[in-house]
Amino acid sequence: MSPSKIVIIPTYNEKENISKIVSAIFGLNQNFHILIVDDGSPDGTAMIVKELMKGQPESLHLIERQGKLGLGTAYITGFKWSVARKYDYIFEMDADFSHDPNDLPLLFGECEKGADLTIGSRYCDGISVINWPIGRVIMSYSASVYVRKILGIKVFDTTSGFKCYRRKVLETIDLSKIRMKGYGFQIEMKYSTYKLGFKIKEIPIIFRDRKEGSSKMSSGIFGEAFWGVIKMKFRRIKPTANNISE
């Protein structure tokens, strides 16, 4: 029996992209399931997903939340749902094609070879970012350098949101103790994985800025990450029992 795989995609106002990203993932023909976690998108993203689910009732899933509750809590909701259903490999990716669906099998392949967490990295082989303003590239790259220096983690792209976890990683991390909600969440999850002794592998990807829809980036996200990393440095990270439930 082949391992089960699910891709978690958080959405907020992604009506221009959602049908296309779902189609692209299913078009890989590699038995990926998809879980959309929608934060009450006023543009009708969830309604589009519900229509798509009629054609993929076993492999496309939707969790609707009330209000814009944050990237981190969306993923944690998706992690708990996926772990409770015993998916072997659990992926994160954006809805806007900044992450190429064709790279999903590459992330999966590295986990099959023995990695516990595989990261699609913009910075492990130079800087591989297309169509970002230079100021945003510098800010993102500098943030990863800052995190490596403060936390001592051997990851080049600490804020990457394109990842594949083995289920045992998410069963071991105490998700109730993950505190950051924005892009700092990505740092906190990688650091927790690292501190708990799991094997992390980065593979180079090309990151392309979204063509449709609007970015959710804000200065507050970076502020949370800056101070959160300092607090993280002095926090003890302990495993949890395998008692995740919905």
N, C-alpha and C positions, 0 to 999 in steps of 0.2 A: 504494500500500500504506500503510495507516494505521500510525502509530508504535506500537511495542510498549511496554506499561506494566506494571510490577509493583509491588505493595504488599508491603513487608516488615513482618511483625508478629512481634515477639519475644514469647514466652509463658513464663510460669511459673505454674502452677496457675490456669488460665483456663477450666476446664471449663464454668462458667456462661455464659461469653460467646462462646466460640470459634465454635460453630455459627452463632450469630446474626450475628456480625460478618462471617463468610464469606458468609453468605446476603445480607446487606445490600450488600456490595461487588459481588457478582455480580448482584444485583438492579438495579444501576445500568445494566446492559446497555451498557457502554462498553468492553468488551474488556479490563478489568483482569485481570491474573493476580495470584496471591497466593502469597507464600512465607512459611510459618510457620517460625520458628526457635525450637525448644522446648528449654529447658534442663532436661531430665529431670524434667518435672513429675510429682510423685508422685500427683497427682489424676487422671491419665489423659488429660490434654489431647491428647497426641500420638496416642493411640488413637482419639480422636474425629476428629482430622484425617485419619487413615488411612481411616476409614470414609467421610468426606466425599470423599476423593480418588477413590473408586470411581465417583462420579458426575461428577467433573471431572478426569479423568486428565491433560489437557493444560494446564489452567490453575491447578490448585491443587497446591502443592509443599510438602514438609516436609524440614527438616533437624533431626535430633535430636542434641543434645549431652549429654554426660554431666556432670551437676551444674550448679549455678547459677553460671555463669561471668561474668555481668555484662551489662548492657545494651549497653555499647559494643562488646564483642567479638561479641555476637550480631548487631549491625548490620553490623559489618565482615565477618563471615562471610557475611551476606546480600548485602552490596555485591559482594564478590568473586564470589559465585555468579551474581549477576544480570549483572554486567559481562562475565563470561566467556561468558554466553549472549546478549550483545549487546542487552539491553533498552535502549530509547532513553530512557525516563524511569523513575526508580527512586524510590519513595515510602517514607516512614516513617510509621507510625501505631501507636497503642496498640490493644490488643484489647478494651478495656473500655468503648467508646463515649464516652469523654471527648473523643475526636475524632469528629466527625460524618462518616460515610462520604459523605454528600451533598456535602461540601465538597471531596472528591477532584477532581471535574471543575474546580472553581475553581482549585485549585493547578496542575493540568495546563494550564488555559487561559492562565495567566500565563506559564508556561514556553514555551508555544507562541508567545506574543507576543514572546518574547525574553529572559526571565529565565533565568538558569542555575540558580538555586536559589530556589524559592518557599517561604515560611514561613507556615504558619497561625498567626497571631499573636493572643495574648490581650491584648496591651498597646499595639498600634499605634494603636488608636482608643479610648482610655480603658482601663478594666479590664473584660474580658468573661469573668468566671469565675462559675459557678453552683455552689452547694452546697459550696464550700470553707469551712472555718473561717477567720475573719478573720486569725488568726495565720499561717496557711499562705499566704494571699493576700499579706500584707505581706512575708513571707519571700521568696516567689517574685518579687514585683515588685521588691523591694529588691535581690535578686540580679542581676536584669537591669540595673538602674541601675548597680550596682557594676561589672559587666562592661563596660558602655558607657564608663564613666569610666576604667577601667584600660586597656582595650584600644583605645579610640577607634573601636570598630566601630559603624556606624550601623544597628543592629538593636535594636528595642524589646523583643522577646521572645527573648532569647539562649538560653534553656533549652527552647524549644519542641521537641517531638518529632514534630511534624506537618509533614512537608516533602516537596517534590518536587525531585529533582536531575535535570539532564541528565546522561547517561552520561559526557560528557567531563569533568565536574567530578570524579567519582569515579575516573576514569582518571588525572587530573592530581595529585590529592592523594596523597601517599605514606602510604597507610593503615598501613604498618608503623611509622610514627612517631607515630601517634595513641596517646596514653598514658593518657588518663582512661577509666574504665570505667563510671562512673555517669552522672548527669545532666551532669557536667562534660564528658562526651563530646560532648553536643550543642553546648556552647559551643566546644569545640575544633574541631569540624567546620565550624561557621559562620565562625570566625575564620580557619581555613585557606582556606576558600572566598573570603573577603574579601581576604586577603593575596595570594592568587594572581590577583586581578584579575577575578574573575567577578562577574556582575551578580546582585544579591540583591533580591528583591521580597517585602515582607510584605503579606499580606491579612488583614483582621480576621476572626476566627472567634469563636464562643461555645464556651467550654470548660466541660464539665459533669463534675463528679466522678462516679466510677464508682458504679453502683447495685448491682452484684453483684461478688463476689470481694473480695480484700483488696489494699490499696495496698502497693507495694514501696518506698515512700519511707523514708529513714532519715537520722539526723543525720550519719552518716558520709559520705553522698552529698554533702551540702552542704559538709562540711569538705574533701573532695577538691576540689570545685569552687573553693572560696575560695583555697586555696593554689596550686592548679593554674593559675588565671588569672594570678597574679603570676609564676609561672615561665614561662608562655606569653608574657608581655609581652617577655621577653628572649631568646626562642628564634627563630632564623631558620627561616622556612618556605620550603622549596624544592619545586618540582614534581618528580614522578617520571616515568620513561619509561612508555609505555603497555604495561606487561608484566604486567598482572594475570592471574593464573591461579587455578584452584580451590585 
